[in-house]
């Protein structure tokens, strides 16, 4: 029989001690991870979590209602195993659905966190990278509980603008505008995160609702508190056979997040191929060493974007085209645009599909440029991640000084300044500037637009420049891209939380 030498015995004991210590530090992560599933509903993908109600029943899955409503086939994937599921109950006010697996998988349920969740503390949400089976935990910080109608000061005065971006059934919007939701700032939460649970210490704090695909042309996200799970179990009702899908073509209720993934087993090969084209992110590095990552979120018609705009923005766009003789809104509606989300800051960038992005870096951050197909209109985008609003203002002032050296004085009118910089949870500041030069006859020679934004310290500056208006006058197609780029510049912003 082989005996351990004394020093080997001590090494073994020390190794076992380390393993036991690591297990003691991370059992919650392992337990949480084992209860999270992927949910594929026809062409949409998201997540869910095992929660068995008062009896702690395994294989009952809570997910987002907007993910599964009106879908013919629902598949749950857990640790490489697959099972079809059916909707047992729904609770529209909180956008929740309870699924029951048709084939038991033995998914261990988590329990709900009682009371208010921990604020200003790292909590987990979950995702599976594309073409991977490993559930990955990511972090977010919860900030407050508020009604959906007051999720952000940027949309607090436009409840109708938010509600029309939600799902609806029998003229009832869901989730409800008065439903209490969890507010957080997490740029990593994007499409296909619908139904991902927020977890902490083996318990469920809530669920990522994914949010509205676009509100006023911008991404918007929130989470549903775990207390709503109890209402789902006690007050939930069977799903109506006539309930429409949230992404039903031709309806306004198609703007809730529901991700398209190339590894969705319910897609046919051509659909999976098309989805895969948009899954490669663009990695960029600023001169300061900060890493930023642009991920493609959606390709959609400008008409779809227009339907999400608040009435004031729609009126502004109509005014832009008021004196246009060769182009109309219909021309813009038929154009396609791409929406990108920056991974670190949550910045959303919108550009016409025909325009390509190029990037350089300098002392101000990362400069991303694009232009109209004919090159007469140029759009430039600066991204500068910062820790505080004060740092952000300093970076913004540096960008303004840089633009002034190029001949563009940034002096906004008071009405073109939005200042929410003192907001406790969503500090936000923006300026809009429009500069023109005229010849001796009063005709416009050149035009410059700038939209400058700080959100929680991070800076986004978007400019559109037309160097020679006389060339645009003779080129309706280039003018079309002017209107598209100008509108895209105004709609490029930070995700609304």
ABEGO torsion letter per residue (X at the ends): XBBBBAAAAAAAAAAAAAAAAAAAAAAAAAAAAAABBBBBBEABBBBBBBBAEAAGBBGBBBBBAAAABGBABBBBBBGGBBBBBBBABBBAAAGBBBBBBABBAGBBBBBBBBEBBBBGBBBBBBBBBBGBABBBBBBBBBABBBBAAAABAAAAABAAAAAAABBBBGGBBOBBAABBBBBBBBAABBBGABGBBBBBGGBBAEBBAGEBABBGGBBBBBBBBAAAAAAAAAABBBBBAABBBAABBGBAAAABBBBBBAABAABBAAAAAAAAAAABBBBBBBAAGBBBBBBBABBBBAAAAAAABBAAAAAAAAAAAAABAABBAAAAAABBBBBBBBAAAGBBBBBBAABBBBBBBBAAEBBBBBBBAAGABBBBBBBBBBABAAAAAAAAAAAAAAAAAAGBBBBBBAAABBBAAABAABBBBBBBBBBBBBBAAGBBABBBBBBBBBBGGBBBBBBBBBABAAAAAABAAAAAAAAAAAAAAAABBBBBX
